[in-house]
């Protein structure tokens, strides 16, 4: 919780600095024409975190499963990513879609919750988990600092995150709850789905490197709703052409629900490569 508060506090400071940016800055007013862009890209994140399932059939406790970090080169079955933006004057709207399918990877039953009493498990023999789902972001922004040397937009919007998680476990022994009245089975499987809707606010743009075509793109958002906290950040390097540009970046997406929900401290982090087409 302390880390969550620090993240929110740091984000609030950044947003405040963003709003103060125009003071003393020489902003360049954008043109009045409509501008469109579309960016197909590939993001290869490692995944790590904890899944807290409901009580499985025949079980007496709710398992907490530690997932990853996945090796995406081995575990990634399918991925699709695309983003787009429309802009006129200082106003803009954008969308981003991600779909990821990770096959079975090693994980571990960390603890079992017997009605509020946590019993740690150290008897994992073979536990595999799979994750399949996607995220969709929709936002609208305003250019506080348009043009060189810094492009900076503030925006608000929403993000949907839907994921189906499945885990097969095999332990050396069953896990017994306090008092011996409840038992978590030695072997079994469970699957659960969650759909999250969160409102977000953030900043995005790029810092131009002199008068060259090189720039440092950045993105940061934070929000809440179905999640206790979600935030996403991106930082990279980009080169612009007349028709668009190419971006190489590192991207991080974080989700955390309440203690009794499926997604606990889930992180998606890794490199991304995209090509932008403007028209």
N, C-alpha and C positions, 0 to 999 in steps of 0.2 A: 504493500500500500504506500509506503514511503516513496518507493521508486515511481509509482504512478503519479503521486502528487508532485514530485520533482519534474516529471515530464510535462504535466499540465502547466506548472509554474514557468518552466523554460519556454513553453510554447506561447504563453500569455505575454512574456517579455518580448519575444520575437515579433508577435503580432502588433504590440504597442510601438516597437521601433519601426515596423513597416508603415504604420499609419502616420508616423512622424517624418517619414522619408522625404516627402515633397518639400519640406521646409528648406529653403536655400538651394534646392536642386534645380538644374536647368532641364526641365522635361521637354521631350519632343512630342508634339501632338500627332497622333496617328491620322492616316487618311480617312476619307469618308466612305471608301469602297468596302464591300464585303470581302473577307478573306477566309478561305477554307484550307484545312490541312487534315491529312489522314496519316497515321503512323502504325503500320504493322511492325511488331517487334517480338523478340524472343527473350523471355526472362527465365533463368534457371536457378530457382531458389532452393536452398537447403531448408528443411522444415524441422522444427523442434518445439517441444512443449509437453503439456499434459492434457489428457482426455479423461473426464470423469463421467463414466457411464451410469445409467440407471441400474437397478438391481436386475441381473440377468435371470431368465427362467431357471428355476431350481437352485438359485443362489440365495444366500442370506445377507449379502453385503454388496455395496456399490464399489466397483474397482476403479482406481486411479491408475491410468496407463501412461508411462513415460514414453514419448514418441521421439525418434530421431536422435541427433540430426541425420536426415536422409542423405544418401549419396545420389544426387539427381541423375548422374550419368548411368546409374544402374536401375534406379527405381522409377524414373519418369516414363510413363507409358504414352501419354499424349498431352499436348499443351497447345493453347491457342490464345493469342493476345492481340489486341488492336485498340487504338485510341484515335480520337478525332476532336477537332476544335473548329468553331466558327467565331469570327471576330469582326466587329465594326466599331470604328472610333475607339473609345476606351473600354467598351463592353465586350464580353466574350462568354461563350458557353462551351463546355467540353464534356467528353464522356470517355470512359476507359473500361475495357472488358478483359477479364482474365479467366481462363479455364485450365485447371491442372488435374491430372490423374496420376497418382503415385501408387505403384503396386506394393505388394507385401514387403515390409522391411522390418528388421529386428526392433523390438521394443521390449518393455518390461512392465509387469504389474508391480507398481511401486507401493501402494497401500490399498487397503480395503476398508471402506467406511461402513461400520455396523451401527447405523442410526446415530451418528455423531461421535462414535468411538473409533478412532483410526488404528488399524493394526498393520504394521509394516510387513511387507512380504519380501523375502530374500531367497525364495525358492524357485526362481524362474529357470525352466529348462529350455523352452522354446515359445516365444511370444512374437507374433507378427501383426502388424497393423497396416491398413490401407486407407488412403484419403482420396476422395474425389469431389470436386466442387469448383466454384468460381466466385469471383467478386466483380461487381458492376458499380462504377462510380459515375455520378452525374453532378455537375456543378456549374455555377455562373459566377463570373468575376468582373472586376473593375481594375483597369491599369492605373495604379498609383504613380508608378514611374515608367513611362513608355519610352522605349528607345535607348540608345547608348548613353552612358556606359553600363547602365543597369536596367533591365526589364524586370518589373515587379508588379504582380497582380495579387490582390486579395480576393478571396472567393468563399462561397458557402455552397453547400449541397448535401447530398446524401450518398451513402454507400450500402449496397446489399452484399451480404456474404452468406453463401449457402454451401454447406459441406456435409458429406456423408462419410462417417468413420466406421471402420470395421476392425475388430481385433479377435484373433484366435490365440488362446493361451494354453500352455501346458506347464504345470508346476510339479515339483517333486512331491509335495504334500498339499492337502487342502488347508485353507486358512480358517482358523477357528476364532470366532468372536469372543469378547469378554464374557466370562461366565459359562462358555461352552454351549450356549443355547442356539447360536447361529454358525453356519459354515459356508465358506465360499469354496466352490468345487475345484478340484485339482486340474481339470481340463474343461474347456468350453469355448464358446464363441458368442460374440455380441455385435450388433450393428445399430447405429443411431444416427439421426440426421438433425441438423439445426439450421434455421434460417434467421439471419440477423439483419435488422435495418437500423442504421445509425445516421444521425445528422453530423456533418463535419464542417469545419472552417479551416482555412489555411492560406498559405502564400505559395506562389510559384513564379518562375521567370528564369532569367539567365544573366550572368555577368560577362560582358564582352571583354576580350583580351586586346586592348588597344583598338586599332582600326582594322584588325585582321578579321578573317572569317571564323576564327576560333572563339568559343565561349564556354562558360561553365554553367550548365543548366541545373536548376535546383527545384525541389518540391517538398512541401511539408504540410501535413494536415493532422488534425486530431478531432475526435468526436466521441459521442456516447449515444445511447438509446437502448437497443436490445443488449448491447455490450456494456460492461462497466467502463471499459476504455478501449478505443481503437486509435491507432495512429499509423501514419505512413510517411516515409521519407525517401528522397532520391537525390543523389549528387553524381554528376558525371562530367564528361567533356564532349563537345559537339563541334562539328564543322559544317558551315552553311554553303549551299550552292544556290544558283538562281532558281532551280526547280524544287529545292527543299533542303534536306540535310541529313547527316548521319550522327547518331548519338550512342555513346558507350557510357553506361552508368552502373552504379550500385544501388539496389533498391531494397527497402526493408518494410515489411507489413506486420503489424502486431495486433493481436486480439486477446481480450481477457473478459470472461463473464463472471457472474457471481459464483461463490464457492460450490453451489449445488448444481451448476450447469455443466454442459458437455465440454466447452472450450475453456481451458485453463492455461493462461500464459502461453499462447500459441504464436510462434514467430516464423516468418517466411523471409529469408535473406539470401541475396545472390546477385550476380551480374546480369545486365540486360543490354541488348543491342537492338536498336531500332533505326528504320529509315523513314523519314518524313517527306511526304509529297504535298506541295502547296499549289493551290489553283484558285 
